[in-house]
């Protein structure tokens, strides 16, 4: 006979009136919880159980935050889910807490990684040739050329990690002078400047697009060395191109010079302060805020202590924690910038007749997240416990060290694209439901929230934070494990996404009109 299963639940705060079921497969009706009620119905894994009678209208607390009010009477031991909750309204931007930032974290020394130093002072964790585009029309040609470069040229340059095409859906048929058009334009520009590309800027243009190469990369926008006077541009409509293969030959010919310079580079010892790390979650569940995100938050604090830059993002998934953000702002200027960016995004959603409640997915709810308020409380912990040192708008490049709020949509691939444009050279991505997400431009370390996911997706998840829920490891232990894995990956160790070649498309955030 199988041994009886010991019921396990997690209660985040002593004042919470719900707990989350930990056991794989959930718990059946009639299960007596240790120091708690007996379940009156089956409760799936990750879902909430009422720890006391909750009459209709009762505030439901998780993280010691009201995540909703009961729509019906829920007895002790009852299942608390999104259908039984009424979501509270968004926190007003009025009367937010003034900055009361926590003390700066003590320095952390003695750690380094092996990276590629660039002429502009940045450091790459990968040594990639990137070809950017000015318009989507050239994407097919670039895809063909990239495969030729990989097949015919890369074997001659063993120190080059790969070649990537920075394709996107922008460049023509757009209101390019509209105020919000600056967001996609600066995003495409700053993507080309990512430190993992070594300052080697190569551009593929059609010729007739609105986003001309000189507008994408005007003089002075990139550091130029040697005898080069500007970015290398291949224009497909150039009269010298007779037939498709002449276009491909032009791209390969110009790629050779870039590959030669990249191939001459060597990894050198770099301080942790040269890391620019983007943290993000996708396919979140109720364990995200219990296991993976707290471990990431612990590692975030370690990175900041070592002088690195860490970006947390996802406007909709921090909106309901805005009071926490302004309180942690290092200055009033930072607090004002947080409110400005989140307020702009509220207005953007309103123009589209959407609101923050549209964020939660069927997978989020199946994983136990009842609404965006609960999701936000678990998401924000990726940012750790230190003061917030700065804020950047979508598509901007980060220029400060420390903890930065990069204001982006919550969409995984849009957020990842914007963090790349900001200068991210290492990515940490937590997931509870599971996702094969990866980026060709930057290594992505994926952290599973649950043991079951880590077991089933053993060759897709890099870190198993589910051990926190099962009592096999502490948040601190997982945080240190992640920190050391980040240094190893930054030094060249491949993630599972890199081993399999799993790469999501770049997706621009374009709130401007399309004509």
Protein Blocks (a to p, Z undefined) as FASTA:
>chain_A
ZZddddddddfbfkbcbdcdfbghiaaehiacehiacdfbdcdehiacdfbdcdehiacd
ehhiafbdcfbdcdehiacdfklcccdddddfehiacddddcdddddehiacdddddfko
pacfbdcdddddfbfklmmmmmmmmmmmmmmmmmmmmmbgbdcddddfehihpafkbmkl
mmmmmmmmmmmmpfklnopacdddfklambdfklmmgghiaccehjbfbdcdddfklmkl
gcjklmmmmmmmmmmmmmmmmmmpccddddfklpccddddehiafklmmmmmmmmmmmmm
mmmmnopacddehjllmmmmmmmmmmmpmbfklmmmmmmmmmmmmmmmmmnopafklmpc
fklmmnopablklmmmmmmmmnojadcfbdcdehiacfbecjddddddfbfklmmmmmmm
nopabdcdddfkbpabdcfkbccddddfbfklmmmmmmlbfbdcklmmnopacfklmmmm
mmmmmmmmmnopacfklmnopacddddddfbccZZ
